[in-house]
Amino acid sequence: MTKIYFAPMEGVTDYVFRRVHRRHFGGVEKYFIPFLSPTHSLTFSTRERNDVLPQNNTGVPAVPQILTNNPDYFLSVSNWLSDLGYAELNLNLGCPSGTVTAKKKGSGLLRYPDMLRALLDGIYAHSPLPVSIKTRIGYESTEEWAQLISIYKQYPVHEMIIHPRTRMEFYNGTPHPELCRELPFPFIYNGDIFSGEDCEAMIKELPCTTGFMLGRGLVANPALAQVINSGEELCRESLLSFHDDLYREYLETWPESAAVGKMHLLMKYFSSCFENGDKVLRVLRKATTCEEYENAVYPMFRDQLIRSNPSFRLDLLLS
Ligand SMILES: Cc1cc2nc3c(=O)[nH]c(=O)nc-3n(C[C@H](O)[C@H](O)[C@H](O)COP(=O)(O)O)c2cc1C
């Protein structure tokens, strides 16, 4: 059994998505919740609160993620999350977004080793729960990785989830897995695993890997973790039934325009599953109401061929 975690993807893998995915597909051991970003008042946005409320995560093995550079904020949130019943937490040191890095958070903190140490000192001395880290391998350059590792080594990191790109690389080019050898922590590899073959190749390249975190590839082919772990592939019926449950739950949760907007975004990923993914998106483009969306989506599910073992297509997401 390969240990597979669902990556946090803000705006994509919200609690409705995670819950419905859990009902329809197997193979995922943990679902990471998109980040909570605490402020001094420790109040959260509606999105953040809804994402962690236990009643929204029933039956889903979920791990909250915290984005901060302030140990006191981390500890206050971690006490609250511990009271809510969570068993572990994750620290975000990977987010490449300019608004986040400008505040010295996410991968922005990787440029400030002293601040990073102070944060980790506070967290690992006092956190009520085990804490894993999700990190990039540097801000500007891969040469920063050796120093970062030497810092991380000093703490009892529960699991180290590494996206082996620098912040400046965002999601461009290819990752640098060769820098993830001989790590002193349980190591979860993240980045560009879009098929069972990608996963096998990475196990060969990095035998020290204890598991994988999958993001875009697992949204595009929601059966990917299940394919890797039991061989059960995606078919038209399983994709359609997943789609229908998501659509129904978003309509129950959000106003029509927001629910249809969310389904548009998800279809940008799911279009990777169709033989003519670009045509699928062209047909959908103008649909804004439920009626228009349904008139576009259902003929497509009926008429378009589903690819065997589909994998994520960046060109469709960006189209
Ligand atoms: C739309 C989007 C939202 C994301 N949100 C988060 C987040 O909230 N926290 C986080 O640690 N990473 C976030 N990520 C990064 C993913 O967790 C993951 O590291 C990245 O997609 C690379 O993995 P992949 O190649 O398997 O997709 C996000 C990525 C995307 C594309």
The ligand as an ORCA input file, in Angstrom:
! r2SCAN-3c Opt
* xyz 0 1
  C      -5.006     26.254     -6.688
  C      -3.958     25.799     -5.706
  C      -4.140     26.053     -4.347
  C      -3.152     25.625     -3.422
  N      -3.340     25.848     -2.070
  C      -2.408     25.394     -1.181
  C      -2.592     25.523      0.235
  O      -3.604     26.046      0.733
  N      -1.612     25.059      1.046
  C      -0.479     24.447      0.543
  O       0.391     24.025      1.310
  N      -0.307     24.276     -0.772
  C      -1.239     24.724     -1.639
  N      -1.074     24.495     -2.967
  C       0.072     23.673     -3.425
  C      -0.361     22.189     -3.503
  O      -0.666     21.699     -2.217
  C       0.762     21.324     -4.115
  O       1.919     21.480     -3.338
  C       1.070     21.729     -5.550
  O      -0.125     21.742     -6.323
  C       2.084     20.765     -6.184
  O       1.593     19.439     -6.128
  P       0.982     18.747     -7.468
  O       2.042     18.850     -8.534
  O       0.682     17.333     -7.055
  O      -0.222     19.544     -7.844
  C      -2.004     24.933     -3.898
  C      -1.856     24.685     -5.263
  C      -2.805     25.093     -6.167
  C      -2.605     24.789     -7.630
*
